[in-house]
């Protein structure tokens, strides 16, 4: 059963997260149709083919929404049949198409530590330090508003608890990637509190697909040397192959004041990496 939306003071208002329906670069899940003659940038925002395999448990969770009658002036996206979490809010960043002449400039990996090593504390509200000049974000069409919105959504998702039912139905994780929708609905229904890393990783996958990948950037959530994000955006036969990078996090300096190493603590350290997808 799909719960109706309720007001939630912990999440930004719809007016602060969504542009006007007819604003440049805006599309909704029911009106966006990639142009057949569009540029490569717009094609990169095209959602992957919808998933057809549905089982009884998914149906029982209300994961299949009835398809509305087609509009004479708008076609429907691939994700129309999968709307487990109703939402009208999307970060404007996710709607913005990158410039067609965006340079493919490699850069060294950069990262931020989770505050107090807790995802619910979030990450420092700043660009990750970089040895590259200018900063990779400045030449990749990633501005401060984009990055801060992304970090804010991570904190929102990481702070969900099993009692936050109303909040759960406002989390900014619903995506044009159907598998992400299914996984989010399942996580919300089954023990949210124990699935915080999973929910955060789903949010990261969504932002990668719609915002960072078209800008030749991948965001990777690591805990120690274990990659947590990137598990939901899977290939669909020969129809859709997700973009990703083969990345191994550099080892941490585990030495303490006595020169000893604490591998146990480093294995649990959350780091948010920003990696170049440029060749």
C-alpha positions in Angstrom: 0.0 0.0 0.0 1.4 3.4 -0.9 1.1 5.9 1.9 0.1 9.5 1.1 2.7 12.1 1.5 2.7 14.1 4.7 4.6 17.2 5.7 8.0 16.6 7.1 10.0 19.3 8.8 13.3 17.4 8.5 13.3 17.4 4.7 13.6 20.4 2.4 10.4 21.7 1.0 9.3 20.9 -2.5 9.8 24.5 -3.6 13.4 24.4 -2.5 14.2 21.1 -4.2 12.3 21.2 -7.4 12.2 23.9 -10.2 9.0 24.9 -11.8 7.5 22.2 -14.0 8.3 24.3 -17.1 11.7 25.5 -16.0 14.7 24.9 -18.4 16.2 21.5 -17.8 13.3 20.2 -15.8 11.7 16.8 -16.3 9.5 14.6 -14.2 9.2 10.8 -14.1 6.1 11.1 -16.3 7.1 13.7 -18.8 10.8 13.2 -19.6 11.4 11.8 -23.0 15.0 11.7 -24.3 15.3 13.2 -27.7 16.3 10.9 -30.5 18.4 13.7 -32.0 19.7 15.0 -28.7 23.3 15.3 -27.7 25.3 12.6 -25.9 24.9 14.5 -22.7 21.1 14.2 -22.7 21.3 10.6 -23.7 23.4 9.9 -20.7 20.4 10.8 -18.5 18.2 8.3 -20.1 16.9 5.8 -17.5 17.9 2.1 -18.2 15.2 -0.3 -19.3 12.6 -1.2 -16.7 12.7 -4.5 -15.0 10.0 -6.9 -15.9 10.5 -9.6 -13.3 8.1 -9.2 -10.4 7.4 -11.7 -7.7 4.5 -12.0 -5.3 6.4 -10.4 -2.4 7.2 -7.3 -4.5 3.5 -7.1 -5.5 2.5 -7.4 -1.8 4.7 -4.5 -0.9 2.9 -2.3 -3.4 5.9 -2.0 -5.7 3.8 -2.1 -8.9 1.8 1.0 -9.7 -0.8 0.9 -12.3 0.1 2.6 -15.5 -2.0 5.7 -16.1 -3.5 6.3 -19.6 -1.0 7.8 -22.0 -1.1 11.5 -22.4 -1.5 12.8 -26.0 1.3 15.3 -25.4 3.7 13.4 -23.2 5.2 9.9 -23.3 6.0 8.0 -20.2 9.4 7.0 -18.9 10.6 3.4 -18.4 10.2 3.8 -14.6 6.5 4.7 -14.8 5.3 1.2 -13.6 7.5 1.3 -10.5 6.6 4.0 -8.1 6.9 2.4 -4.6 7.6 5.7 -2.8 5.6 8.7 -4.0 7.7 11.9 -4.2 7.4 15.2 -6.0 10.8 16.5 -4.9 14.0 16.1 -6.8 17.2 18.1 -6.4 17.5 20.6 -9.3 21.0 19.2 -9.8 19.6 15.9 -11.0 17.6 17.7 -13.7 20.6 19.7 -15.0 22.2 18.4 -18.2 26.0 18.9 -18.3 27.5 21.1 -21.0 28.1 19.2 -24.3 31.7 20.4 -24.4 32.5 19.2 -20.9 36.2 18.2 -20.8 37.3 14.7 -19.9 40.0 15.6 -17.5 41.5 12.9 -15.2 42.2 13.8 -11.6 43.6 12.0 -8.5 41.0 10.4 -6.2 39.8 12.5 -3.4 37.8 11.7 -0.3 36.0 12.8 2.9 35.8 11.0 6.2 32.4 10.5 7.8 32.1 12.7 10.9 32.9 10.7 14.0 32.9 7.7 11.6 29.1 7.7 11.6 27.0 8.0 8.5 24.2 9.7 10.3 26.7 12.5 11.2 27.3 13.0 7.5 30.4 14.3 5.8 32.1 17.7 6.1 30.2 20.3 4.1 33.1 21.2 1.9 34.6 20.1 -1.4 36.9 17.1 -0.8 40.6 18.2 -0.8 42.4 17.7 -4.1 46.0 18.0 -5.3 44.7 19.0 -8.7 44.4 22.7 -9.6 41.9 23.9 -10.4 39.7 21.7 -8.3 38.1 18.9 -10.4 34.6 20.0 -9.5 35.1 23.5 -11.0 35.8 22.0 -14.5 33.2 19.2 -14.2 30.1 21.3 -13.8 29.7 20.4 -10.1 29.1 23.5 -8.1 28.8 24.1 -4.3 25.0 23.9 -4.3 25.1 20.5 -6.1 27.6 19.0 -3.6 26.0 20.4 -0.5 22.6 19.1 -1.6 24.1 15.7 -2.2 25.7 15.6 1.3 22.5 16.8 2.9 20.5 14.0 1.3 23.1 11.5 2.6 22.4 12.8 6.1 18.7 12.6 5.7 18.8 9.0 4.6 21.3 7.9 7.2 19.2 9.3 10.0 16.1 7.3 9.2 14.9 5.0 11.9 12.1 2.4 12.0 9.8 5.0 13.5 10.4 7.4 10.7 7.6 6.1 8.5 6.5 9.5 7.3 10.0 10.6 6.7 10.8 7.4 4.9 8.1 8.2 2.3 9.9 11.5 1.6 13.5 10.3 1.3 15.1 11.5 -1.9 16.1 8.0 -3.1 13.3 7.2 -5.6 15.0 7.0 -8.9 14.5 6.3 -12.6 16.5 3.1 -11.9 13.7 0.6 -11.1 16.0 -1.8 -9.2 16.9 1.1 -6.9 13.2 1.7 -6.3 12.6 -1.9 -5.4 15.6 -2.1 -3.0 14.6 1.2 -1.3 11.1 0.0 -0.7 12.3 -3.3 0.6 14.8 -1.6 3.0 12.2 0.8 4.3 9.8 -2.1 4.9 12.4 -4.4 6.6 14.5 -3.0 9.4 15.6 0.4 8.2 17.8 1.0 11.2 20.1 -1.9 10.3 20.2 -0.9 6.6 21.6 2.6 6.8 24.7 1.9 4.8 22.5 0.2 2.2 20.1 3.2 1.9 23.0 5.6 1.7 24.6 3.5 -1.1 21.3 3.5 -3.0 21.2 7.3 -2.8 24.8 7.5 -4.1 23.9 5.1 -7.0 21.0 7.4 -7.9 23.2 10.5 -7.9 25.9 8.7 -9.9 23.5 7.6 -12.6 21.7 11.0 -13.0 24.4 13.5 -12.1 28.0 12.4 -11.5 28.4 9.8 -14.3 27.4 12.3 -17.0 30.1 14.5 -15.7 32.8 11.7 -15.8 32.8 11.4 -12.0 31.9 8.5 -9.8 31.2 8.7 -6.0 32.1 5.6 -4.1 31.3 4.9 -0.4 33.9 2.7 1.2 34.1 1.1 4.6 37.7 0.2 5.1 38.6 -1.6 1.8 35.0 -2.7 1.2 33.0 -0.9 -1.5 29.4 -0.4 -0.3 27.9 1.7 -3.1 27.4 0.6 -6.7 25.6 -2.6 -6.0 22.1 -1.7 -7.2 22.8 -0.4 -10.7 23.3 -3.7 -12.5 23.4 -4.6 -16.2 20.3 -5.7 -18.0 21.3 -8.2 -20.6 22.7 -6.4 -23.6 20.3 -3.5 -23.2 21.9 -1.6 -20.4 25.5 -1.6 -19.0 26.2 0.7 -16.1 29.2 2.9 -16.2 31.7 2.4 -13.4 35.4 2.5 -12.5 37.6 -0.2 -11.2 38.7 1.4 -8.0 40.6 0.2 -5.0 40.8 2.5 -2.0 44.3 3.4 -0.9 45.3 2.0 2.5 45.0 4.2 5.5 47.7 5.3 7.9 46.7 3.1 10.8 49.7 3.9 13.1 48.9 5.2 16.5 51.1 7.2 18.9 53.2 4.1 19.7 53.8 3.3 16.0 51.5 0.3 16.2 48.9 -0.4 13.6 45.2 -0.8 14.2 43.8 -2.6 11.2 40.5 -3.2 13.1 39.7 0.5 13.3 40.6 1.2 9.7 38.4 -1.7 8.5 35.4 0.2 9.8 36.3 3.7 8.6 33.7 5.3 6.2 35.2 7.3 3.4 33.4 9.0 0.5 35.6 8.9 -2.6 35.4 11.0 -5.7 37.0 9.2 -8.6 37.6 10.3 -12.2 35.9 8.3 -15.0 38.0 10.0 -17.6 40.5 7.8 -19.5 
